[in-house]
Amino acid sequence: MRLLRLLGPAAVLLIAGCHSAFIDATISNATDKPISLVELDYPSASFGTQTLAPGGDFHYRFKILGSGKLKLIYTDTANTEHDVAGPNLAEGEEGTLTVTVQDSGVEWGGQLKGHKRDDFTIAPN
C-alpha cells in the first residue's frame, strides 16, 4: 500500500509529461555567395557557424532565458561585417524562427507563442 502511494504521483508525472519551451531556428543563405562567421545572438547566449554556403541552411534549437533583442552578425565575401537587429524575444516563448540572408538584407520570420503573449508571427523587415 505504501508503495502504491509513492508510485501514484510518479505515474501521474510520467503520464502528464514535462514540457520545456524551445525555439527551432533556421538561418538560411538565399544569396549566390557564401557568408561566414555567422552568429545569432539571443537573450542570454548565441550560436552560429563558420560558413554558410549559397542556398544553405543552419538549424539550431535553443531555450530563451531572460528577454531581449535578437541580432544576426555575418561577414560577406567582400569581408564586410553585417550587424542586423531582429525582434524581441521573452523567456518562455517557443515555436519556430527563420532568419533569411538575402542580397537585399535580412528577413526575420517565424511562429512564436509564449505565456506572456498570444501567438504571433514575426513580420519580415
N, C-alpha and C positions, 0 to 999 in steps of 0.2 A: 504494500500500500504506500509506504514511504517512497519507494522507487517511482511509482506512478505519479505522485505529487511532484517529484523532482523532474521527471521526464516530460510531464504535461506542458509546462511553459516552454521548454526547449523545442518540443514538437511544433508548438504554435509559431515560434520564431522561424523554424525551418520552413514551414508551410507558407508563412507570410513572405518570407524572403527579405533581404535587405536591398535597398536601392541607394545608389550614390550618383549624384549628378555629374555627368561628364559632357564635354563638348567634343564632337568629332570634327576636326578641322582638316581642310584640304587647301593647300596652296598650289595654284596652277600657273604655269608659264604659257600664256597664249601668244607669245611673241615668236618670231622666227630666229631668235638668237638665245643662247644660254644666259642665265643670270646666276650670279654667285654670291656667296656669303649671305644667304637668305636667312633672316631671323624674324620671328614673330614674337613680340613682347606682349604679354598679357598680365593681368594683376597677379603679382607675387612670383612670376617666373617668365621663362622664354624657351623657345625651341627653334630649330632650324636645320638647314642642310648646307653643305659646302657648295653644291652646284645643282641647278635645276635646268635640265635640257629643254629645248624648244618643244612645246606640246606636252611637257612632263608635269606630273603631279607629285606632291609630297603630302602624305597623310600623317596625322598625329592626333592623339586623344589626350585631353587634359582636363583637370578639375580646377575650378576657379576658387581661390582663397582670397577674400577681400574684394574690392571693386576698383575699377579704373578703366582707362582707355587702352584699346589695342593699338599697336604700332607695328608696321612692316618696314623692315630695313633690308635693302638688297643693293648689289652692285651690278651695273650693266657692263656690256662688252667695251664701252668707252672708258671704263674704270671710274664711272660716276656713281657715287653712293646716293641712293634714294631713301628718304625717310618719310613714310606716309602714315598719317594718323587715321585711326579707324574708329569704330563705335565704342561706346562704353559697355562694359560687362560688369555684372554683380555676382557675388557669391551665391551659389545655389542654382544658377541658371544652367540649363542643359539644352542639347539639341545639336544642330549642325552649323558650321561656319565655313564659308567659302571665300577665299581671297584669290582673285584672278589678276595677274600682272598682264597688262595689255600694252601695246605701243602707245595708246592714248592715256595711260595711267593705271591706277589700281581700282578694281571693283570689289566691294565688300558685299557679301550676301549670306543668306542662311535662314534657318528657322530656329529660334531660341525661345525657351519658356523658363520661368522660374517662380519661386514662391513670392517674389516681390513685385511681379507684374504678370499680366496676361501674356499669351503667346504673341509674338511679334515677328515681323520679317525685317531684316536689315536691308534697307534700300541701297541700291548702288550709288556711289558718289558721282 
